[in-house]
Amino acid sequence: MTGLEHLWSGWRSQYIESVSAGPRPDCVFCAILSSGLPDTDTHILWRHPGGGVIAILNAYPYASGHLMVMPVRHVADLEGLDDDESAALWDGLRLGVRALKAAYGPDGINVGANLGHAAGAGVPTHLHLHAVPRWVGDTNFMTALADARVLPEPLSRTDERLRGAWGAPGD
């Protein structure tokens, strides 16, 4: 029997390090939020009218359409949210799921949060929820075997599709 094998995703560190300027250089999300760049450049799809929550595309998605919803305030835990942030976070997630359905027509959507490093959070200090569209038969071993992901569209096209579908009527 062999020991535990490790699969490294070094491509993620390049992204985290590429935006490590700003008031919280240890947090890629805070760096993006303080960058001063337009939302279209940072792929921020939506901002809560109250200003406390955003939805942003994952720069290294597990599937086309992979988005994240997060508080603007640097907070690591669900229990650290105030009532307004909590309500806005879940509202943003609901709207994001609706936009994913309108833009992609997936067979299902994974929604989740990795709370803490041990739970798999790539950025454990800034709470974020994931919404990933899924299709029957879309799982494969390309990432594990070939160190590659198969995505049918560039991030810019995903941005266009979801930005256009964000205000789409509900199901």
N, C-alpha and C positions, 0 to 999 in steps of 0.2 A: 504494500500500500504506500502511495506517495503522500507527501505533506500537502497542506493547503496551498493552492495556487493563488497568486495575486494577479488581478487584471487591473492595470493602471489606466486612468483616464487623464493623462497629462495635458490634454487639450483644454481641460477646464481651467487649469492654473494659468495658462496664457491669457484667457479671458479675464480672470480675476485680477491679474497683475496689470493688464492693459488699461484699466480704469482706476488705478489705485491712488489717484490724486484727490484732493479735497479735504474737507474737515474730518472725515473718518476714513483715513487711507486703508484701514483694515477691513472696510466694508464696500464691496463692489456696488451694492445698491445705493448707498449713500453717495458714493462717488458719481454715479450716474445722475442721481437727483440733484446734485450740486454742480454738475458740469456746465450748466448754462446753455447746453445744446438744445435745439428744438426737439419736441417729442417725436417727430418723424425720424430724426437721426438716432435717437436712443431707443426707438421702438416702444415708447410708452403709448399704449393704445387708448387709455382712458384715465381720467382723473375724477375722483369723487367731487361732486359740487362743493362739499364742505372742505375739500383740500387735504384730507387726512389719509387717503388711500389711493393707490394707483394700480393699474393693470399694465403689465409689460411682457413683451415676448421674451422667451428664453433664448439667449444667443446661441446656445448649443442644445437644440431641442431633441427630445426623444422621438418626436413625430412632428410633422408639419402642423402648425397651429398651437404648439405647446406654449401656454401662457402662464404667468404668475400674477397673483394678486397679493398686495402687501401694504402694510401701513407705511406712510412716509416717515413717521417717527422711527428712529432706531430702537426697536424693542425685540427681544429674542423670544418671548413666550406669550402664548395666548392669554395667560392670566395677567400679563402686563398691559394689556389693552384696556383703555377706558371704554365705557358703554358706547359712545359715539363711534369710536374706531372699530369696535367689534361689529356693530350694525353695518357700518360702511364696508368693512371687509367682506362680510357675507353677501351684502348687496352686490359688490363688485364681482364676487365669484358667481353669483346667480346670473348677472349680466354677461359675464365672460362665457359661461356655459351656453347661454342663449345665442351669443355671437358665434361660437364654435359650431353649434348645430346649424345655424343659418348659413355660414360660410362653407362648411365642409360636409354636412350631412353624414356624420360618423355613425357607426353602429353602436357606439358607446363612448363614454368619457371617463377617464380616471381622474378623480379629484383627491388630493391628499396634501399632507404636510409632513415633512421630516423634522421633528422637533428635537434638536440637539445633534451633536456630532455623531454620537453612538447610533442614532436613528437614521443616519445617512445624509444629514443636511450638509450641502456644499458650502453654504453660508449660514452657519448656525446662530450667528448673533443678530440676524435681521429676519424676523418672522416672514414667511411667504407661503402662500398656498399655490399648488400646481393644478392646472386643468390641462389634460392631454387627450386629444381626440384619438379614438381607437377604431379599428375596423377588423372584422372577422378575418383571420389569417394574416394580420399585419406583423406578427412577431416572427423574428428570425434570429439567426446567430451571427449575422454580419458583424456586429459590434464586438462580440467575443472572439470570433475566429479570424476576422480580417482587419480588425482595428478600424472599422469603417461603419458609418451610418448611411442608410439609404433614405434620402429625403427627396420627394418629387418636385420641390420648388425652393427657390432661394428665400431667405428671410424677408427680403424686401417685398416679395409677392405675398407672403403670409401676412405681412403688415398691412398691405393694401386690402386684402380680402377681409381681415378681421376688423380693420378700422371702418370699412364700408358696412360691415354687418353688425357693428356694435349696437346701433340703434334699431335693429330689425325687430319687428313685432314678435311677441312670444308665440310658442307653439300652440 
